[in-house]
Amino acid sequence: MVRENSDQAIEIIVSPSEIEALQSLLQDQISDPFVLLAQPDLNEGQVYIRLGSHEREINLKEMVQRIRSSTHNIFEQEQANG
């Protein structure tokens, strides 16, 4: 995506309820070409990365749940084996 659209802004789009927290968190770490935007129809945990006509969704809640589940499974296997 970046190679094809290197001259355009990279938009990070989140729900309105999360915009302030992300702005505070990223204020010193995000700069051009990144732009942080709120989109009213997004739920908490949904993030879209948009670059030109390309867009990718990142569902943070789902990602965190999968990481928790994987971690839990690893510890269960270790306890069963050890």
PyMOL commands that set and color helices and strands:
alter all, ss='L'
color gray80, all
select helices_A, chain A and resi 16-26+60-81
alter helices_A, ss='H'
color red, helices_A
select strands_A, chain A and resi 10-14+34-38+46-51+54-59
alter strands_A, ss='S'
color yellow, strands_A
deselect
rebuild
show_as cartoon
